[in-house]
Amino acid sequence: MPTNPQEYLRIITAAEKMVLYYPGSGTDWGPFALFANNAPLSTVIYSDYGSDRKKAETLILSLHKSGWNGGQLEELTPNDFGVSTWEEFWPDNEESRKIAGPESAFAIHTHLSNSSGAKIRFIFLATEAIQTFSILVRAGITPTAIVLQDHGFGGGWAPFGGKSELWQAARELKAFPELLFVANNTGPWDDYGRVSDDAVYKGQTHDYGRALYRKMAAENPPDRSASRVYL
């Protein structure tokens, strides 16, 4: 019987600390709190081209509610990710620029710590999330876990769930993560099996239950029979 997401994360043993990526994050700090407080995590990367600097800074302040305090916010440039311009964080697709384009891009980061002395680097990129995934992988920052939620605001030019552009990027780069945290309004990726119940956490943007999926053999299809819990 599947367990809830935090119980599953607590039994994970990882040779290296994990990297969490949240494409189309908005100001949703629920996934950060779940992984930061229950998994061996080194880095969290949020990406949302619809965000402005004030929203991004407000999000980072919200992380304090989950027991993590940050230092000074610092600017990052495209060079920090192995490319020259913000333009490279968008695909060559006009649809991807209807909401925001490279002219509004920015990136900030900080180092967070909690009362036990654990440390996490938090990065926020106001860039197109699918192309950003490819940039990160090519820069040697390959996510161990990805949040998949198609929020439905109308601001996403392409979905993240199912056989999406994001799935295609992971396939081409041979960079499938070990874990997916999938909302129940979003399709999981092929070859991932469900390993936890649905749960709804504080800090979520919407009241969708989300469950963990783990990379596994194709013959083991995802199980959507588990129940939801509220935490």
C-alpha positions as CSV (number, residue, x, y, z in Angstrom):
1,M,0.0,0.0,0.0
2,P,1.5,3.4,-1.0
3,T,2.4,5.8,1.8
4,N,2.2,9.6,1.9
5,P,4.9,11.6,0.0
6,Q,6.9,12.7,3.0
7,E,7.1,9.1,4.4
8,Y,8.3,7.9,1.1
9,L,10.9,10.6,0.8
10,R,12.3,9.8,4.2
11,I,13.1,6.2,3.2
12,I,15.1,7.3,0.1
13,T,18.8,6.8,0.3
14,A,20.8,8.8,-2.3
15,A,24.4,8.6,-3.1
16,E,24.4,12.3,-3.8
17,K,22.1,15.0,-2.6
18,M,19.0,15.7,-4.7
19,V,18.1,18.5,-7.1
20,L,14.4,19.5,-7.3
21,Y,13.1,21.4,-10.4
22,Y,9.7,23.0,-10.5
23,P,8.7,24.3,-14.0
24,G,5.9,26.8,-14.1
25,S,6.1,27.2,-10.3
26,G,4.4,30.5,-9.6
27,T,4.6,31.2,-5.9
28,D,3.8,27.6,-4.9
29,W,6.1,26.8,-1.9
30,G,4.4,23.5,-1.0
31,P,6.8,21.2,-3.0
32,F,9.9,23.0,-1.6
33,A,8.7,22.4,1.9
34,L,7.9,18.7,1.2
35,F,11.3,17.9,-0.3
36,A,13.4,20.3,1.8
37,N,12.1,18.9,5.1
38,N,12.0,15.2,4.1
39,A,14.7,14.4,1.5
40,P,18.5,14.8,1.1
41,L,18.3,17.9,-0.9
42,S,21.1,20.3,-2.1
43,T,19.4,22.5,-4.7
44,V,15.9,23.7,-5.5
45,I,15.2,25.4,-8.9
46,Y,12.0,27.2,-9.7
47,S,11.2,28.5,-13.1
48,D,8.3,30.7,-14.2
49,Y,8.4,33.2,-17.0
50,G,5.2,34.8,-15.8
51,S,6.8,36.0,-12.5
52,D,8.2,39.4,-11.7
53,R,10.9,40.2,-9.2
54,K,8.5,41.2,-6.4
55,K,6.7,37.8,-6.7
56,A,9.9,35.9,-6.7
57,E,11.2,37.7,-3.6
58,T,7.8,37.1,-1.9
59,L,8.1,33.4,-2.7
60,I,11.5,33.2,-1.1
61,L,10.3,34.9,2.0
62,S,7.4,32.4,2.1
63,L,10.0,29.6,2.5
64,H,10.6,30.9,6.0
65,K,7.1,29.5,6.9
66,S,8.5,26.0,6.4
67,G,11.5,26.5,8.7
68,W,14.1,27.7,6.2
69,N,15.8,31.1,6.4
70,G,17.8,32.7,3.6
71,G,20.7,35.0,3.3
72,Q,21.1,37.8,0.9
73,L,19.5,37.5,-2.6
74,E,22.1,37.6,-5.4
75,E,21.7,38.1,-9.1
76,L,22.6,35.4,-11.6
77,T,23.4,35.8,-15.3
78,P,23.1,33.6,-18.3
79,N,26.8,33.0,-18.0
80,D,26.2,31.2,-14.7
81,F,24.4,28.5,-16.7
82,G,26.9,28.2,-19.5
83,V,25.1,30.4,-22.1
84,S,25.5,34.0,-23.2
85,T,22.0,35.5,-23.3
86,W,18.5,35.2,-21.8
87,E,17.3,34.6,-25.4
88,E,18.8,31.1,-25.1
89,F,16.3,30.3,-22.3
90,W,13.4,30.4,-24.9
91,P,12.8,27.9,-27.6
92,D,12.4,28.9,-31.2
93,N,8.7,29.0,-31.0
94,E,6.5,32.1,-31.1
95,E,3.9,30.5,-28.8
96,S,6.4,30.4,-26.0
97,R,6.8,34.2,-26.1
98,K,3.1,35.3,-25.9
99,I,3.2,35.7,-22.1
100,A,6.8,36.8,-21.6
101,G,10.1,36.9,-23.5
102,P,13.8,37.3,-22.8
103,E,13.4,41.0,-22.2
104,S,11.7,40.3,-18.9
105,A,14.0,37.5,-17.8
106,F,16.1,37.4,-14.6
107,A,17.5,35.0,-12.1
108,I,18.2,35.3,-8.4
109,H,19.4,32.8,-5.8
110,T,20.1,32.5,-2.1
111,H,21.4,29.9,0.4
112,L,18.8,28.7,2.9
113,S,19.4,27.0,6.2
114,N,17.3,25.5,9.0
115,S,17.6,25.0,12.7
116,S,19.5,21.7,12.3
117,G,22.2,23.3,10.2
118,A,21.1,21.8,6.8
119,K,21.7,24.0,3.8
120,I,19.9,24.3,0.4
121,R,20.6,26.5,-2.5
122,F,17.4,28.1,-3.9
123,I,17.4,29.5,-7.5
124,F,14.5,31.3,-9.2
125,L,14.6,31.8,-12.9
126,A,12.0,34.0,-14.7
127,T,12.5,32.1,-17.9
128,E,10.7,29.6,-20.2
129,A,10.7,26.4,-18.1
130,I,11.1,23.7,-20.8
131,Q,14.1,25.4,-22.5
132,T,15.4,26.2,-19.0
133,F,15.4,22.5,-18.2
134,S,17.6,21.8,-21.2
135,I,20.0,24.6,-20.2
136,L,20.3,23.2,-16.7
137,V,21.1,19.7,-17.9
138,R,23.7,20.9,-20.4
139,A,25.2,23.0,-17.5
140,G,25.6,19.8,-15.4
141,I,22.6,20.5,-13.2
142,T,20.4,17.5,-13.8
143,P,17.2,17.4,-11.7
144,T,16.7,14.3,-9.5
145,A,13.0,15.2,-9.0
146,I,10.6,17.3,-11.0
147,V,7.2,18.8,-10.0
148,L,4.6,18.2,-12.8
149,Q,1.6,20.4,-12.5
150,D,-0.3,22.0,-15.4
151,H,-1.8,24.8,-13.4
152,G,-4.4,25.9,-16.0
153,F,-3.9,29.6,-15.6
154,G,-3.7,30.1,-19.4
155,G,-0.1,31.2,-19.1
156,G,1.5,28.0,-20.1
157,W,2.1,27.7,-23.9
158,A,2.7,23.9,-23.5
159,P,1.8,21.3,-20.9
160,F,4.4,19.6,-18.7
161,G,2.6,16.3,-18.1
162,G,2.3,13.3,-20.4
163,K,4.3,13.1,-23.7
164,S,4.9,16.8,-23.5
165,E,7.7,19.1,-24.8
166,L,9.3,18.7,-21.3
167,W,9.1,14.9,-21.5
168,Q,10.7,15.1,-25.0
169,A,13.5,17.3,-23.7
170,A,14.3,14.8,-20.9
171,R,14.2,11.9,-23.5
172,E,16.5,13.6,-25.9
173,L,19.0,14.6,-23.2
174,K,18.8,11.2,-21.5
175,A,18.0,13.2,-18.3
176,F,14.8,11.6,-16.9
177,P,14.6,12.3,-13.1
178,E,14.4,9.6,-10.5
179,L,11.2,11.1,-9.1
180,L,8.1,13.0,-10.3
181,F,5.7,14.8,-8.0
182,V,2.6,14.8,-10.1
183,A,-0.7,16.7,-9.5
184,N,-3.9,14.7,-10.1
185,N,-4.9,17.1,-12.9
186,T,-1.7,16.3,-14.8
187,G,-0.6,13.2,-16.7
188,P,2.5,11.4,-15.4
189,W,5.2,10.4,-17.8
190,D,5.5,7.0,-19.3
191,D,7.6,4.4,-17.4
192,Y,7.0,6.0,-14.0
193,G,5.0,4.1,-11.3
194,R,3.1,5.7,-8.5
195,V,4.7,5.1,-5.1
196,S,2.6,7.3,-2.7
197,D,-0.9,8.5,-2.0
198,D,-2.2,11.9,-3.1
199,A,-1.5,14.6,-0.5
200,V,-2.3,18.3,-0.3
201,Y,0.2,20.5,1.5
202,K,0.3,24.0,2.9
203,G,1.7,26.5,0.4
204,Q,0.0,24.9,-2.6
205,T,-1.4,27.2,-5.3
206,H,-4.3,24.9,-5.9
207,D,-6.1,22.2,-3.9
208,Y,-4.9,19.4,-6.2
209,G,-3.7,16.2,-4.6
210,R,-0.1,15.4,-5.7
211,A,1.6,12.0,-5.5
212,L,5.2,10.8,-6.0
213,Y,6.1,8.6,-9.1
214,R,9.4,6.8,-9.5
215,K,11.2,5.8,-12.7
216,M,10.7,2.1,-13.3
217,A,10.3,-0.5,-16.1
218,A,7.8,0.3,-18.8
219,E,5.8,-2.9,-18.0
220,N,4.9,-1.4,-14.6
221,P,2.2,1.2,-15.4
222,P,1.4,4.1,-13.0
223,D,-1.2,3.2,-10.3
224,R,-3.8,5.9,-9.7
225,S,-5.8,3.9,-7.1
226,A,-4.3,5.4,-4.0
227,S,-6.2,7.7,-1.7
228,R,-5.6,11.4,-0.8
229,V,-4.5,12.8,2.5
230,Y,-4.2,16.4,3.7
231,L,-1.1,17.5,5.5
